[in-house]
């Protein structure tokens, strides 16, 4: 049985990822203050936060360098969490829509 080991990146990669995360955070703050983006503010912020979440999970939680099974377990639990949040959102929307 052979196991394929991937080498973890060096400090330079983590500094680059940290700079990307800082840039995405700056983009989120900028998007909040740009009045032209008000109609699409929530989707823009969700997209930017999803990109930040992906970078953190892949690099700082080392899922990019582990077996694919670990990523699959994490993704399955993430889908369950998204389903719960969407269900609660629908429930509260229906509750507040009552006369």
N, C-alpha and C positions, 0 to 999 in steps of 0.2 A: 504494500500500500504506500503510495507516495502522497505526500501532502504538499500542496503548493503554498508557499509562504510569500507574502508580498512584504517588501520593506516599507516601513513607515517613512513618511517624508521628514525632512530636516526642519530646523527652526525657520528657515527662509519661507517655506511653504505656509507655515502657521502665521507668520507675520503678514504674508500676502492675503491670506484668508481673513485675518483680523482687519486689514485695510479695506477689503471688500465689504466686510460687515459694517465698518464705520461709514463707508460710502453709501451703503443701502440705508443705514439709519439716517444719514443726512438727506437722502432722497425722500424718505418718509416724512421728515420734518418739513422739507421744502414743499412737498406735495400738499401738506396740510395748510400751508399759508398761501398757495397759489389759488386765487379765486376762480380761475377758469376751470379748475379741476373739481369744483364742488359737486357737479352732477355725477361724476364717476369716482369720487374720493374713496368710497368704501372698497370697490373692486381694486383700485390702484394700491391701496394700503394692504389689502389681503394678498395681492400678488407679491409685493415687496417683502412682506413678512413671511410668506411661503418660501421665497428665495433665501432669506436669512435662516429660516428653520432648516432648510435643506443643507446649507453650508455647515451649520453647527452640527447637525446629525452626521453628516458624512465625514467631517474632519475632526471635530473635537470629541465626538463619541466614537470615532474610529470605525464606523460602519463601512466606509469605503475600502477598508483594508482587511475586514473580517470575512468570514464565510457568508455566502449569500443567504443561508438559512437564518442567520441573525437578523439580517435586513428584512427578510420575509416575515419573521415574527413581529418585528417592530412595525412594519407596514400594516399587518393585519390589525394590530392593536390601535394603530392610528386611524384606520378605517372605522373601527368600532367607535372610537372617540368622536370622529366626525359625524357618524350616524346619530349618536346621542345628542350632540350639540344641535344638529339640524332638527331632530325630533323635538327637543325642548323648545327650539325657536318656533316651530310650527304650533306646538301646544300653546305657548304663550301668545302667539299671534291670534290663534283662534279664541283664546280666553279674552283678550282685549277687544276682539271684534264683536263680542256678545253685547246685546243692547242693555 
